[in-house]
Amino acid sequence: MPKAKIYLADLTHNGLVLSSNVFPLSIGLVGAYLLDRKPDEVSLELFKYPEDLSQALETEVPDIVGFANYSWNYDLARQYAKTIKKLWPETVIVFGGPNYGLTDEEIAAFWKRNPDIDFHVAREGEEAFCLLLDALVAADFDVAEIKAQRQEIGNIHYAIGDEVIQGPLLPRLNLEDVPSPYLMGLMDKFFDENLGPMIHTTRGCPFSCAFCTEGTKYYNLVSQREGQLEAEMTYISERVRGPRDLYISDANFGMFKQDYEKARIIAQCQEKYNYPKYVHVSTGKNQKERVVDIVKSLNGAVSMAASLQSTDATVLANVARSNISVDKLSEAGKMANTNATGTYSELILGLPGDSIAAHKQSLRDTVEMDFDNIRMYQLIMLPQTVLNTPDNRVKYDMRTKHRIMPRSFGRYALAGEEIVSVESEEILVSNSTLPFDDYVTCREMDLTIEILHNGKVFAEVQGLCKAYGLSWFDFIMRFFDRRREFSDDITKMYDDFRVGTSDRLWDSAEELGDTVRRDIDRMLVDERGTNEMSTGKATAFFVLFDQMNTVIFSVLEDWLAELGKLDNLTSAYLKELQRFSRIRKQALLSEKADYNESFSFDMEKAEQNAFQILPEQLSINSAQIYSLTHNSVQRELIENYADEFGDSFDGLGKLLMRYPHIHRLFRKPVAAA
């Protein structure tokens, strides 16, 4: 009997910038499990890029095409599925992933919208796909026969008219039983200049957050995977060609005692292979002392997270969110900040009970906890989350709109058929406690935090505020309150952001899709992209930095004058520090742009003290020439990120948002001999 030919695709849009730049781990795991269980029955290939899938389909049509169903590639996958069914109707189409639904109402709506999909895998997919393949082989790949028999297959759903057949829930897998797709060679084709390797060492999450796909009871048991990690990390480290980043899909890395050994393995690769330079992972929500310990062992490659989402007690109760105390989080953040380790917190705007006052307080709390970066999200109504159920929408008067997912659209071709696709996400724009106008104001507040605080772009002013005992958050709010008073350019930046936040919204995914399909030619050449937060930050940093730098120092000067703290020495220091701030960041991505400048204050000492030092402690007897240059580590980083993100405006914005430690690229002052 010939082997079943299977294509598995976890597709990415790939216009000016890749929308998803990581290895397709999910389909790799399904493929590895299939090959391990059925080595003589299966022939399979994995796909990430749409063009590669099109070429393979035009060369040989498989028995099954399986698509990973995530929010960032759902429409792309369904458009491919529709075209495949049109061209080769006998090909079986299988979807699997979290972008599906929890309630019967949500599931029914999915099938009504997607008649070209034959089966959907709900929950874990490895064993379910094997069972589905058994059923298909027995039926000679006749989908109609399986449906006629109303077969119930574990974790498999399918539609018969308006009825959805839902197979029984399979037990959770032991991750040690899932072989590594890397060690089996399945991922070799993805070691290119663009994609970053992704691994996982756990699956599941012990918390029950209502806004998260892993917050359901099914995923509350955490399965550990340890045995293959050392061999897998060595395999990856010896082959990685693109960005020196590693992505780990764990929900709580560092929280479990087994993570000490995992961190040791990764650190060993850092020492031997100089990889990974940066690890993208969500760190644990409890056991913060252990998390800090593990994060520190990875040489600044991991930023420690405190995923607060909100600091408002009512909001947290509404979403079944159990946080450790603010005091413990603050203490853990300070512990992590004692070396090169970065820290970040996450907030979600629009959770039930949120308000402009509650959101502002959450921002204040996280800024004053000294987290380097605050990732501020809008509430996305994700399928397969408790918060997205119809009952909760009514309970909290959730009003939503659809927006274009950043960088997630494109035009593709398959066997002479054109495919135009756009991903959208349904976001909350108001609820019973947060009117729409307040929501937009909160978003402008978030942009201000993104520009002034994240990435330590204005560390000089932040440090000086601390040296004078002033609240950095209060300073940010002083700027925010006057944001439309400084210049026409800064006003336009905020106005453009407000338009992007308020106007580029649609009532349905269908309406949004129709608009994009009519306008796809323009969108594909528009380097500014569709992410208003990314665009605003890139505008402030790469276009208006001189203006922003001048304004920021003038706001501080005015505040010090009001407080009676502005003497001649301080005024002179502010002028020199403003010039220093501008020079160390201008032409940032040009590694050859070095400067020699004279200063009357000890700028090396200021920088070494994170600028948390008073002017009188920095004054020197005679002017000193300083060389402001990029060191060899910075030059390597600049080269790597230039290759990864390119020089389009959208790419520069993505760089600022994806690389949370932009301050590590700022030139260092070295006193001339």
NORRAWO-V678304 format. One record per backbone hydrogen bond with DSSP energy under -1.0 kcal/mol. CO is the residue of the C=O (numbers start at 0). NH is the residue of the N-H. If there is no record, write none. Layout:
co->CO nh->NH
co->CO nh->NH
This chain:
co->3 nh->42
co->4 nh->62
co->4 nh->63
co->5 nh->44
co->6 nh->65
co->7 nh->46
co->8 nh->67
co->12 nh->18
co->20 nh->195
co->22 nh->24
co->23 nh->27
co->24 nh->28
co->25 nh->29
co->26 nh->30
co->27 nh->31
co->28 nh->32
co->29 nh->33
co->30 nh->34
co->31 nh->35
co->32 nh->36
co->33 nh->37
co->37 nh->40
co->37 nh->41
co->40 nh->3
co->42 nh->5
co->44 nh->7
co->46 nh->9
co->47 nh->11
co->48 nh->52
co->49 nh->53
co->50 nh->54
co->51 nh->55
co->52 nh->56
co->53 nh->57
co->54 nh->58
co->55 nh->59
co->62 nh->91
co->63 nh->6
co->64 nh->93
co->65 nh->8
co->66 nh->95
co->68 nh->98
co->69 nh->72
co->69 nh->73
co->72 nh->76
co->73 nh->77
co->74 nh->78
co->75 nh->79
co->76 nh->80
co->77 nh->81
co->78 nh->82
co->79 nh->83
co->80 nh->84
co->81 nh->85
co->82 nh->86
co->83 nh->87
co->87 nh->90
co->91 nh->64
co->92 nh->117
co->92 nh->118
co->93 nh->66
co->94 nh->120
co->95 nh->68
co->97 nh->99
co->102 nh->106
co->103 nh->107
co->104 nh->108
co->105 nh->109
co->106 nh->110
co->107 nh->111
co->108 nh->112
co->113 nh->116
co->118 nh->94
co->119 nh->156
co->120 nh->96
co->124 nh->128
co->125 nh->129
co->126 nh->130
co->127 nh->131
co->128 nh->132
co->129 nh->133
co->130 nh->134
co->131 nh->135
co->132 nh->136
co->133 nh->137
co->134 nh->138
co->135 nh->140
co->136 nh->139
co->138 nh->141
co->141 nh->145
co->142 nh->146
co->143 nh->147
co->144 nh->148
co->145 nh->150
co->152 nh->155
co->154 nh->121
co->155 nh->166
co->156 nh->119
co->157 nh->164
co->159 nh->162
co->162 nh->159
co->164 nh->157
co->167 nh->154
co->173 nh->176
co->174 nh->177
co->179 nh->183
co->180 nh->185
co->181 nh->184
co->184 nh->187
co->186 nh->189
co->187 nh->190
co->189 nh->191
co->195 nh->22
co->196 nh->246
co->198 nh->248
co->200 nh->224
co->202 nh->222
co->208 nh->211
co->209 nh->386
co->211 nh->214
co->215 nh->218
co->216 nh->219
co->218 nh->204
co->222 nh->202
co->225 nh->228
co->227 nh->231
co->228 nh->232
co->229 nh->233
co->230 nh->234
co->231 nh->235
co->232 nh->236
co->233 nh->237
co->235 nh->238
co->235 nh->239
co->243 nh->276
co->243 nh->277
co->245 nh->279
co->246 nh->198
co->251 nh->254
co->252 nh->283
co->255 nh->258
co->256 nh->259
co->257 nh->261
co->258 nh->262
co->259 nh->263
co->260 nh->264
co->261 nh->265
co->262 nh->266
co->263 nh->267
co->264 nh->268
co->265 nh->269
co->266 nh->270
co->267 nh->271
co->268 nh->272
co->269 nh->273
co->277 nh->245
co->279 nh->247
co->281 nh->252
co->286 nh->290
co->287 nh->291
co->288 nh->292
co->289 nh->293
co->290 nh->294
co->291 nh->295
co->292 nh->296
co->294 nh->297
co->295 nh->298
co->297 nh->300
co->300 nh->278
co->303 nh->343
co->305 nh->307
co->305 nh->345
co->307 nh->309
co->308 nh->347
co->311 nh->315
co->312 nh->316
co->313 nh->317
co->314 nh->318
co->315 nh->320
co->316 nh->319
co->318 nh->209
co->324 nh->328
co->325 nh->329
co->326 nh->330
co->327 nh->331
co->328 nh->332
co->329 nh->333
co->330 nh->334
co->331 nh->335
co->332 nh->336
co->334 nh->337
co->335 nh->338
co->341 nh->303
co->342 nh->372
co->343 nh->305
co->344 nh->374
co->345 nh->308
co->346 nh->376
co->348 nh->378
co->350 nh->353
co->354 nh->358
co->355 nh->359
co->356 nh->360
co->357 nh->361
co->358 nh->362
co->359 nh->363
co->360 nh->364
co->361 nh->365
co->362 nh->366
co->363 nh->367
co->365 nh->370
co->366 nh->369
co->372 nh->344
co->374 nh->346
co->376 nh->348
co->378 nh->427
co->379 nh->381
co->385 nh->388
co->388 nh->392
co->389 nh->393
co->390 nh->394
co->391 nh->395
co->392 nh->397
co->393 nh->396
co->395 nh->431
co->398 nh->428
co->398 nh->429
co->400 nh->426
co->401 nh->505
co->402 nh->424
co->404 nh->407
co->407 nh->422
co->409 nh->420
co->411 nh->418
co->413 nh->416
co->416 nh->413
co->418 nh->411
co->420 nh->409
co->422 nh->404
co->424 nh->402
co->425 nh->380
co->426 nh->400
co->429 nh->398
co->433 nh->430
co->434 nh->438
co->435 nh->439
co->436 nh->440
co->437 nh->441
co->438 nh->442
co->439 nh->443
co->440 nh->444
co->441 nh->445
co->442 nh->446
co->443 nh->447
co->444 nh->448
co->445 nh->449
co->446 nh->450
co->447 nh->451
co->448 nh->452
co->448 nh->453
co->452 nh->455
co->455 nh->458
co->457 nh->461
co->458 nh->462
co->459 nh->463
co->460 nh->464
co->461 nh->465
co->462 nh->466
co->463 nh->467
co->464 nh->469
co->465 nh->468
co->470 nh->474
co->471 nh->475
co->472 nh->476
co->473 nh->477
co->474 nh->478
co->475 nh->479
co->476 nh->480
co->479 nh->482
co->481 nh->484
co->486 nh->490
co->487 nh->491
co->488 nh->492
co->489 nh->493
co->490 nh->494
co->491 nh->495
co->492 nh->496
co->493 nh->497
co->494 nh->498
co->495 nh->499
co->496 nh->500
co->497 nh->501
co->498 nh->502
co->502 nh->504
co->505 nh->401
co->507 nh->511
co->508 nh->512
co->509 nh->513
co->510 nh->514
co->511 nh->515
co->512 nh->516
co->513 nh->517
co->514 nh->518
co->518 nh->522
co->519 nh->523
co->521 nh->524
co->525 nh->528
co->526 nh->649
co->530 nh->534
co->531 nh->535
co->532 nh->536
co->533 nh->537
co->534 nh->538
co->535 nh->539
co->536 nh->540
co->537 nh->541
co->538 nh->542
co->538 nh->543
co->543 nh->547
co->544 nh->548
co->545 nh->549
co->546 nh->550
co->547 nh->551
co->548 nh->552
co->549 nh->553
co->550 nh->554
co->551 nh->555
co->552 nh->556
co->553 nh->557
co->554 nh->558
co->555 nh->559
co->556 nh->560
co->557 nh->561
co->558 nh->562
co->559 nh->564
co->560 nh->563
co->566 nh->570
co->567 nh->571
co->568 nh->572
co->569 nh->573
co->570 nh->574
co->571 nh->575
co->572 nh->576
co->573 nh->577
co->574 nh->578
co->575 nh->579
co->576 nh->580
co->577 nh->581
co->578 nh->582
co->579 nh->583
co->581 nh->585
co->583 nh->666
co->586 nh->589
co->589 nh->592
co->591 nh->593
co->594 nh->627
co->596 nh->625
co->598 nh->623
co->599 nh->619
co->600 nh->602
co->601 nh->605
co->602 nh->606
co->603 nh->607
co->604 nh->608
co->605 nh->610
co->606 nh->609
co->608 nh->611
co->610 nh->612
co->613 nh->616
co->614 nh->617
co->614 nh->618
co->617 nh->601
co->623 nh->598
co->624 nh->671
co->625 nh->596
co->626 nh->669
co->627 nh->594
co->628 nh->667
co->630 nh->634
co->631 nh->635
co->632 nh->636
co->633 nh->637
co->634 nh->638
co->635 nh->639
co->636 nh->640
co->637 nh->641
co->638 nh->642
co->639 nh->643
co->640 nh->644
co->641 nh->645
co->647 nh->651
co->648 nh->652
co->649 nh->653
co->650 nh->654
co->651 nh->655
co->652 nh->656
co->653 nh->657
co->654 nh->658
co->660 nh->663
co->661 nh->664
co->662 nh->665
co->667 nh->628
co->669 nh->626
